[in-house]
Amino acid sequence: MPPREFSQAPFLDESGKHKLITSNAVARWAASNYQVSNGVLIDRTQILDVSKHSEEGDRLVCERQDITAQRAIDILSSPKGIPPAAILLTDTGHETGRAMGLAVRADLPVLYKSTRV
């Protein structure tokens, strides 16, 4: 999503927990809310309503900011089920912690490179 070309971003829900909105969820929301006469009413929509169109692959996992590159690789490339879209690095490792960074599947090449000795 412009201006930085991110396709996912964390947000806080009404209970103060971090959730993830993805460009895929936005596309699914837009398609389900399209009205032939006047398009999609984006300016009156809450992000929480859009996030209800998220799927399993749009998941966010929270981890402490000091996890290892290998742990991030393991999470983002999980062979069991569908891996999450992103890891939110927080000061506590919990979904209510202070956001410190975000790792996504597109970061895997850099993470793999950082594990080489």
Secondary structure as the mmCIF struct_conf table of DSSP 4:
data_model
#
loop_
_struct_conf.conf_type_id
_struct_conf.id
_struct_conf.beg_label_comp_id
_struct_conf.beg_label_asym_id
_struct_conf.beg_label_seq_id
_struct_conf.end_label_comp_id
_struct_conf.end_label_asym_id
_struct_conf.end_label_seq_id
TURN_TY1_P TURN_TY1_P1 PRO A 2 GLU A 5
BEND BEND1 SER A 7 SER A 7
STRN STRN1 GLN A 8 LEU A 12
TURN_TY1_P TURN_TY1_P2 GLU A 14 SER A 15
BEND BEND2 GLY A 16 GLY A 16
STRN STRN2 HIS A 18 THR A 22
HELX_RH_AL_P HELX_RH_AL_P1 SER A 23 ASN A 33
STRN STRN3 GLN A 35 GLN A 35
TURN_TY1_P TURN_TY1_P3 VAL A 36 ASN A 38
STRN STRN4 GLY A 39 GLY A 39
HELX_RH_3T_P HELX_RH_3T_P1 ILE A 42 ARG A 44
HELX_RH_AL_P HELX_RH_AL_P2 ILE A 47 SER A 51
TURN_TY1_P TURN_TY1_P4 LYS A 52 HIS A 53
HELX_RH_3T_P HELX_RH_3T_P2 GLU A 56 ASP A 58
STRN STRN5 LEU A 60 ARG A 64
TURN_TY1_P TURN_TY1_P5 GLN A 65 ASP A 66
HELX_RH_AL_P HELX_RH_AL_P3 ALA A 69 LEU A 76
TURN_TY1_P TURN_TY1_P6 SER A 77 SER A 77
BEND BEND3 PRO A 79 GLY A 81
HELX_LH_PP_P HELX_LH_PP_P1 ILE A 82 PRO A 84
BEND BEND4 ALA A 85 ALA A 85
STRN STRN6 ALA A 86 THR A 90
BEND BEND5 ASP A 91 HIS A 94
TURN_TY1_P TURN_TY1_P7 GLU A 95 THR A 96
BEND BEND6 GLY A 97 GLY A 97
HELX_LH_PP_P HELX_LH_PP_P2 ARG A 98 ARG A 98
STRN STRN7 ALA A 99 VAL A 104
HELX_RH_3T_P HELX_RH_3T_P3 ARG A 105 ASP A 107
HELX_RH_AL_P HELX_RH_AL_P4 LEU A 108 THR A 115
#
